[in-house]
């Protein structure tokens, strides 16, 4: 195609300016003849716009946050810490999900249904155009799952940096903090225990004494998230307990993936911690010990019996057996046999000691010490891969023999990435039927009928689900329902047991009995931040793995 031609050849771009055009100096001098035109504006509207941020502003620290937690008491404690830090920074923690600007979803990976609820909540948040931050064991264990793509994640050992993650998420960024807390290369128990916290129940303090465990159970996904054992020092745990009592707490729960393993990584043990803790428990307050696996409690059986007899420690122990078949326990890699479990139960509950023939643990000679009336709770998994009808019947016989007052029956769910998920599975219908059969056995006996007519001392800490009663617990951590008298809440009272059910008793308060007020100060209000009771108090939230964050508690709370 022929190219266009020009009549005049330009040597330089400046040649475009013709002789008649104004020169730059002429244009500049002409400006003095320009008269600016005044523009009227709405002064009131201008001032309003000047003082208000734009509608699409993403100023952090002013939004509403809805927090949902699934799972164990350890996870609940993590949720309380995250809520406390966010509230201390200025965010509003709301119980109304639809009003929230951001959803903080704190997940559990133990069973499939819990993860299903978590996944559905993410989907709902996305449908409602909510900002999302994910926490807990699910994203920590498998952060690359498809439904987690593009979402912010706060790791289980990074909860002290939740403000950073929420801030960046509100700004539209995706942040992931999944690292481990370490000191000179040694893994720590987690975030600091003195962080701001909002207790779900102002009367109950949940203290995680360690994270992770020493086992490698073939069905467990939590291990992938929480890792190996890492314990907090005794002095830090005692200080946390003392602070809690100063804030009106009357009941402390010690929790972890395995409390019995506490201290083995830092040269101490569970009894040593417990003896230090009971020194700071005020009269009328109580301590509840969390779940422990049989091998570790067996090593300290005699000392533990003494502690569980202490008047300020609930005579309660949660020891999962999971199965009464040694074959199944071996496939689970539980590191104990049924005789080990029975040895613990019989020593604490009865006055006999069976022989351990399995050889999984050395025989430990102990005196015939027991804890009168102790409540022993246990867990059982129905339908683990390879479980035969005979294996299951052994488990049924165990329940019939010991008639556990508290029994957690779980149908087996294969969790992705675990060795058990690759094993030959028991048919779903068989698993369901075994779960129903064992539940039927559990409901065939009444554990509390013989206690009708007893006079018991109980600690009142919460309201029943139907809001008709207050919930209290006696010396053995058995649930006792009492009348809703506001003066009872947070107090230890005497009641006469007049009725019993499968999971509870009902008590009538004794009119002339002494009422104990355990707390050395008034409990915090519901939603109040622990450790930050002064309005306008300056706080510093810092992390060993990141920059310091500063904020102020608003005067309005």
MILUM-493783 format. One record per residue (C-alpha): x, y, z; residue in three letters. Coordinates in steps of 0.001 Angstrom, whole numbers, plus 524288, in hexadecimal, padded with zeros to 5 digits. Layout:
XYZALA...
END
This chain:
800008000080000UNK805EE80D437FC21UNK80A1F8159980781UNK804FA8234A809B0UNK80E1382E5980673UNK80FB083BD680C92UNK8123D8484F8052AUNK81AEE84DA28100BUNK825EF846048162BUNK8272184860824F4UNK834E68479082A33UNK8306B848A08384FUNK823D78478184024UNK8252A855B6843E6UNK82365859838358BUNK814C6856C88378CUNK813C38640E83E40UNK8115286E27833B3UNK815DF87C0E832E9UNK808978810183715UNK80737878BF84319UNK808F887E56850BBUNK8162787C35856B8UNK816EE8762D86492UNK81A858834586AA4UNK80EB88898386414UNK8058E87F1C8698CUNK80B228811B8773DUNK8096D88FE8876D6UNK7FB6288E4F87242UNK7F7788876D87EE1UNK7F65A894538862EUNK7EA908978B87DCBUNK7E35988B2A88231UNK7D89C88DE388C1DUNK7D5608820489479UNK7C6FF87E8489532UNK7C18D87C878A2D1UNK7BAF386F4C8A50AUNK7B01C86DEF8AEC7UNK7AFAE861D68B741UNK7A73985BFE8C1DFUNK7AF6285F678CDDFUNK7A7DE856538D6EFUNK7A94C84AD38CD95UNK7B7B884DFF8CBB4UNK7BA7A84DD68DA3DUNK7B31C8410E8DBCCUNK7BAFD83AA18D0EDUNK7C7A98400C8D669UNK7C54783A4B8E3F9UNK7C02882D1A8DF6BUNK7C800822658D8E0UNK7C37281DDA8CB89UNK7B923813478CB48UNK7C2E98093D8C670UNK7CCC780C828D11AUNK7D437801038D6F7UNK7D93A8072A8E35DUNK7DCA47FB8B8EC34UNK7D8827FACF8FA67UNK7CA717FF878F8D9UNK7C3C07F3B28F2C3UNK7BAD17E9818F8C5UNK7C0137DBB18F9B3UNK7B8A37CF068FBA3UNK7C0847C3C99016EUNK7BC307B59F90064UNK7C3D07AA95906F0UNK7C24179BF890542UNK7C8D27911B90CF4UNK7D01078F0F919A0UNK7D287797C992557UNK7E03979AB892029UNK7DA1B7A040913DFUNK7D04A7A7D891C0FUNK7DB6E7ADCF923CFUNK7E1FB7B1F691712UNK7D52D7B82E912D5UNK7D42C7BFB291F9AUNK7E1F57C4F991DE3UNK7DF507C95490FEDUNK7D2B07D01D913DFUNK7D9A97D70F91EFFUNK7E4897DC5A9168DUNK7DB2A7E13690C23UNK7D2487E7B69161BUNK7DDE67EDE991CF0UNK7E23B7F3B390FF8UNK7D4E37F9CF90DB9UNK7CD477EFF0905AFUNK7BF827ECB590A05UNK7BD1C7DE4790CA6UNK7AF0C7DB98908F2UNK7A6617CFBC90B0EUNK79E7D7D3218FEFEUNK7A5047CD3D8F30BUNK79CF97D5188E950UNK7A15F7E20E8EF56UNK7AFC17DE8C8EED6UNK7B94B7E3FA8E4DCUNK7C2917D8798E6A6UNK7C0AF7CA548EAC2UNK7CB907C3E78F28BUNK7C96B7B5358F170UNK7D1097ACE28FB30UNK7D08E79ED48F676UNK7D1C7790E38FB9FUNK7D785785AE8F3BEUNK7D45477A148FC97UNK7C886775338F4E9UNK7C2A47771A8E779UNK7B5F577D8B8EC3EUNK7BD837885A8F322UNK7C51B78B758E6BBUNK7B88678AEA8DECDUNK7B28C795628E78DUNK7BEE879D718E5F5UNK7BEA679C2E8D71FUNK7B03479FC78D696UNK7B2A97ABD88DED9UNK7BD487B04B8D572UNK7B3D77AEAB8CA14UNK7A9487B6558D126UNK7B2C17C14D8D475UNK7B6C47C22D8C63CUNK7A8917C29F8C1DFUNK7A6347CDE98CB48UNK7B2997D50D8C6BDUNK7B8DE7D48D8D424UNK7C75E7D5DB8D65CUNK7CCAF7C8D68DB49UNK7D7D77C4A88E425UNK7D9CE7B6378E6DCUNK7DFEC7B06C8F317UNK7E10E7A3848FA49UNK7E5B2796068F6A2UNK7DFA5794558E91FUNK7E74F79EE48E1C9UNK7F36479C6F8EA19UNK7F39778E0F8E640UNK7EFAA78FBA8D7E8UNK7F11E79DE88D388UNK7F15E79A528C50EUNK7E39D794D08C449UNK7DBFC79A638B8DDUNK7D1477A09F8C111UNK7DB807A8308C8F2UNK7E1F37AE778BD18UNK7E3287BD2D8BD94UNK7DEB47BE228CBC8UNK7E6527C3738D75CUNK7EB017B98D8E169UNK7F0107BB3A8EF4CUNK7F7A17AF5D8F445UNK7F5307A8DF9016AUNK802227ADF6906B1UNK8007C7BB78900C3UNK7F4187BFF0907A2UNK7FB927CB4790DCEUNK7FC1E7D13C9001DUNK7ED927D07D8FD47UNK7EC637DF5A8FD00UNK7F6407E0138F1E2UNK7EF407D5B78E9FFUNK7E1E07DBEC8EC01UNK7E7177E96A8E877UNK7ED097E4BD8DBC3UNK7E0EF7DCCC8D858UNK7D82D7E8A58DA45UNK7E1147F0208D0FBUNK7DE7A7E5B38C6CAUNK7EAFE7DDDF8C837UNK7EC977CF458CA78UNK7F5F37CC0F8D59AUNK7FAC07BEEE8DA91UNK802707BD2B8E737UNK804E27AEC68E9DEUNK812377AE828F05EUNK816547A8D78FD7BUNK81A237B05D909B6UNK828657ADA590D09UNK8328C7B26F916B5UNK840AD7AF9D91300UNK83BDE7A503909E7UNK8334A79E649142AUNK824BD79DB891170UNK81C287A4F891B37UNK80EA67A1D29204CUNK808BB7ACC69184AUNK805077BAFC919EAUNK806DC7C1F4926E6UNK7FD447BE86931A8UNK7FBB97CCAC93629UNK7F5A07D18492981UNK7E8787D89892A06UNK7DD327CF0492A8DUNK7CE597CEF892AADUNK7C9837C33993256UNK7BD447BD0592CEAUNK7B9987BAD293B18UNK7BFA57C52E9440AUNK7BFC67BB2F94F27UNK7C7D07B0ED947E3UNK7D5E97B24B9437BUNK7DB037A87D9397CUNK7E9CF7A70693A3AUNK7F11A79F7792FC1UNK7FCA779991936FEUNK803077940792ACBUNK8009A7921491C6BUNK80288785E391448UNK805757784291959UNK80F5A76D3291949UNK806E9763529121DUNK804B076063903BEUNK7F6EF75AAB903A3UNK7F39F755EA8F615UNK7E61375C338F5F1UNK7E9CD7698C8FB5BUNK7E9EF775B38F2E5UNK7EC2177EEB8FE68UNK7FA4877A7C8FF28UNK7FC68780538F19EUNK7F7EC78D798F6DAUNK7FCE878DE6904E2UNK809717862E902C7UNK812547806D90D25UNK811C27836E91B94UNK815687913791FDAUNK812947953792DF0UNK8114B7A254934BBUNK81A0E7A483940A2UNK813B47A23394DE3UNK815DD7B03495262UNK80E8D7B5C694695UNK803007ACC2948E3UNK802667B02B95757UNK802BB7BEB895422UNK7F7947BD0294A78UNK7EF927B5F5954DBUNK7F2297C0B095ED6UNK7EE187CB2C9552BUNK7E1977C3AA95244UNK7DDB07C2D59608AUNK7E0487D175961F7UNK7D66E7D38B956FDUNK7CB947CC0C95DBAUNK7CD997BE80957DEUNK7C93C7B375960C0UNK7CC407A7A495826UNK7D85B7A45F9503FUNK7D90C79A4094578UNK7E662794F7941C7UNK7E657790AB933B7UNK7EF0F78B8C928DBUNK7EF937807691F0DUNK7F5157780B92A1FUNK7F67377E04937B2UNK7FD1B771C593CDFUNK808DC7742E9341BUNK80ABE781E093984UNK818C0785C493C92UNK81FE077A40936ADUNK8263B7838292CEDUNK82AAD78D5B93734UNK82F187845A9422AUNK823117846494AD5UNK815F877D4194BD8UNK8077577EEF94E35UNK8075377C5B95CFDUNK811D4786C495EF2UNK80943790A5957E1UNK7FCF578CD095F2EUNK8033878E0796CA5UNK8078879BD69692CUNK7FA1D79F7496413UNK7F28979ADE97003UNK7FAA07A42C97839UNK7F4267AFDB9718BUNK7E6147AAEC970A9UNK7DD8E7B2CC97A1CUNK7D3F57AC009831BUNK7C7947A83597BE4UNK7CDC27A87796E66UNK7D0A679C06966D2UNK7DA057967595CB7UNK7D65078C9A9523DUNK7E0847846E94B57UNK7DEF6781BF93CCFUNK7E0EB7758C934A9UNK7ECA476CC1936EDUNK7F0987605692FF3UNK7F2C8753FB93826UNK801A47526D936DBUNK8053A75F8393CBEUNK7FB6C75F85947DBUNK7FFC8751B194B4EUNK80D867569694DD6UNK8088575FFE9585FUNK7FCEF7584195D58UNK7FF5E7592396BE4UNK802AB7679796B99UNK7F6F776A7596302UNK7EE087637A96CABUNK7F2C276C879776BUNK7F05B7788796F07UNK7E2C67741196AF7UNK7DF82772B89796BUNK7E2DB7810A97BA2UNK7D68D788AE97FB4UNK7D8BF792F997524UNK7DACD78965969F8UNK7CF5378262963BBUNK7D013773A79658DUNK7CE7B7722A956F1UNK7D70A76C5794C65UNK7D4F576ADC93DCCUNK7DCA175F1B938C2UNK7D96075AC792AC9UNK7D9F074C1D928A7UNK7D4EE74C9991A72UNK7D39E73DC3919A9UNK7D425731FF922B3UNK7DADE729D391851UNK7E9AF7294091907UNK7E9F87262D90A82UNK7E29E7329390741UNK7EACD73A9E910C4UNK7F6FC735BC909F8UNK7F1A6739D98FCB3UNK7EE7574710902A8UNK7FC68747FA90814UNK7F70174BD091549UNK80327746E891CADUNK7FBA973FF892786UNK7F354733D69290BUNK7E60B7320892F61UNK7EC4C72CFF93BE7UNK7F390739F293D3DUNK7E6CE7415B93C8BUNK7E06B7384594659UNK7EBFA739C794F60UNK7E9EB7487994FEBUNK7DB3E7475F951D6UNK7DBFE73C9495C01UNK7E66D7437C963C8UNK7DEE77504396477UNK7D13774AC5965A1UNK7D26B73DB696C8DUNK7DBFA73775975EFUNK7E20B72D7B96CE3UNK7ED2E72D0996324UNK7EC417240195735UNK7F7F471DA8950DDUNK7FCD8723C894454UNK7FFEB718B793AE3UNK801A3720AD92E8CUNK80F737252C9314DUNK80D35732AE92B54UNK8112F739399381AUNK819B07352D94364UNK812657309C94F73UNK8122873BAE95946UNK810A9737DE96790UNK806F1740E396E10UNK8001C7410D97B39UNK7F17973F1297C13UNK7EDFF74D7597B7DUNK7E11E7516D9754BUNK7D86A75D3797330UNK7CB1575A5E97941UNK7BFEB75D7697005UNK7C89E76205964D3UNK7C20C7646F957B5UNK7C93C75DEB94C90UNK7C574761FF93EDAUNK7CA2975B13932AAUNK7C93F75B37923C4UNK7C6557500691A81UNK7C78F74F5990BB2UNK7BE0B74624904F0UNK7C1A6740098F7FCUNK7D037742978F741UNK7D63373BF68EB31UNK7D7E572D6E8EDA1UNK7CF0072D268F9A2UNK7C81571FF58F9DFUNK7BB7471C77900B9UNK7C38A715E690B4CUNK7CBC57223690D0EUNK7BF6D72A3890E81UNK7B98F720CB91854UNK7C5A97226F920C7UNK7C2DB730F492111UNK7B4A572E8F92495UNK7B8E1725E392FECUNK7C1EE7309E934E5UNK7B6BE73A6693556UNK7ADD37308E93BEDUNK7B84472DA794615UNK7BBFF73B8A949BAUNK7AF367429B946AFUNK7B60674F65943C7UNK7AD6E75AF3947CBUNK7B32F7632193CD4UNK7B5C875C7192FD9UNK7B8DB762E3922C6UNK7B52775987917D0UNK7BA6975D0790A63UNK7B82A756828FD62UNK7C514755688F636UNK7C77075F518EB72UNK7D37075DC08E2AAUNK7DA9F76ABF8E2B5UNK7E23076E548D661UNK7F0C776C798D771UNK7F05B7631C8E2F9UNK7F527754FD8E240UNK7E7C474FFD8E68EUNK7E17D7562F8DAA0UNK7E96774CF28D215UNK7E55E740B18D987UNK7DA56737A58D582UNK7CE1973E298DAC7UNK7C311738298E286UNK7B646739BB8DACAUNK7AEF4746258DE43UNK7A2B273ED38E250UNK7AA8C736428EB9BUNK7B0E57422C8F1C5UNK7A3B3748998F3C9UNK79DE673C558F9A5UNK7A92773A7C90325UNK7A7F6748A390750UNK7996E746A5909F2UNK79BD5739DE9112EUNK7A5F073FCB91A2DUNK79D4E74BA691C91UNK792607426E9207FUNK79B5173BF992A7AUNK79F697493292FD0UNK7914274D74931A0UNK78D81740A79382FUNK79281744E29458AUNK7904A750A194E43UNK79CE275552954A4UNK796E075ED195E62UNK78AB075840963D7UNK791CA753E597023UNK795457620397349UNK787617668B97594UNK7865B76B25983A5UNK794A476F2898499UNK798CC77C9698927UNK7A3377821198018UNK7AB6078E3597EE0UNK7AAC37939B97101UNK7B0FA79ED49698DUNK7A7777A68B960F7UNK7ADA77AB7C9544FUNK7A3DC7AC4D9491CUNK795DF7ABB494422UNK78F9779F8D93E4FUNK78CD279EF392FBCUNK77E2F7A009931F7UNK780687ABB793B1AUNK778287A551945B0UNK783227A25994F46UNK790AD7A6399535FUNK79B1479BE195117UNK7A4177980895C3AUNK7ADF378D2895E40UNK7B0BE7855396A68UNK7BDAE7803A96F74UNK7BDF4775DC964B0UNK7BA9B77F47959AFUNK7AD12779729587DUNK7A2EB782DB95345UNK798F7787C095D1FUNK78DB7790A595913UNK7899C79ABF9632BUNK77F2D7A58096381UNK7824D7B22495C3CUNK7857B7BAAF967D6UNK78EC67C5899633EUNK795A27C58197077UNK79A527B79496DCCUNK7A2007BA8C96161UNK7B0A07B9169639DUNK7AE4A7B3EF97156UNK7AFFE7A6DF97808UNK7A3617A29797E9AUNK79DD1796949856BUNK7927978F4297F3AUNK78A4C7833398204UNK7894877A3897623UNK77B077770697353UNK77B0D772519651BUNK7844976C4995B2DUNK7851C76A3794C94UNK78EDC763EC9437CUNK797ED76FA59431CUNK793EA777B694EDAUNK78E6A778D495C85UNK78577783379621EUNK788597899296F1EUNK78078791B2978A1UNK788A079BFD97FAAUNK789D979A3798E58UNK784177A65D9949EUNK78D4C7A7CC9A029UNK799AE7A35499948UNK7A5AE7ABE199796UNK7A7C37B1C398A15UNK7B5F47B2B9985D9UNK7BA5A7BDEB97D2FUNK7C6C67B8659772AUNK7CB6A7C41896F5EUNK7D3EE7CE59975A8UNK7CDC37D8A296CE3UNK7C1737DAED964F0UNK7C0EB7D35495811UNK7C2C37DACB94B72UNK7B68B7DE3D943E1UNK7B3107D58F93874UNK7BAEB7DA3992CC8UNK7C4AD7E1D6934FBUNK7D2E47E03993145UNK7DB437D8D993B11UNK7E6D57E06494068UNK7E2267ED5A93ADBUNK7D8007F23E9446AUNK7DBA9800B7943C2UNK7D4C480876938EDUNK7DE3E80F1392FAEUNK7E986806BD9347DUNK7F4958062492A91UNK7F7E87F882925F6UNK802F97F27191E67UNK800B27E5C991725UNK80DAD7E083912A2UNK812D27D42990CA9UNK820057CDB890C22UNK81D827CB858FDB0UNK818B17D8D58F97CUNK817A37E75F8FC25UNK811197ED5690806UNK803177F1F490715UNK7FD927FD0690F0DUNK7EF98800579125FUNK7E6C2806BC91C54UNK7DACC8016D9232CUNK7CF8980ABA92055UNK7C8FE8110792C17UNK7BC1A80B19927C7UNK7C1DF7FD62929ADUNK
END
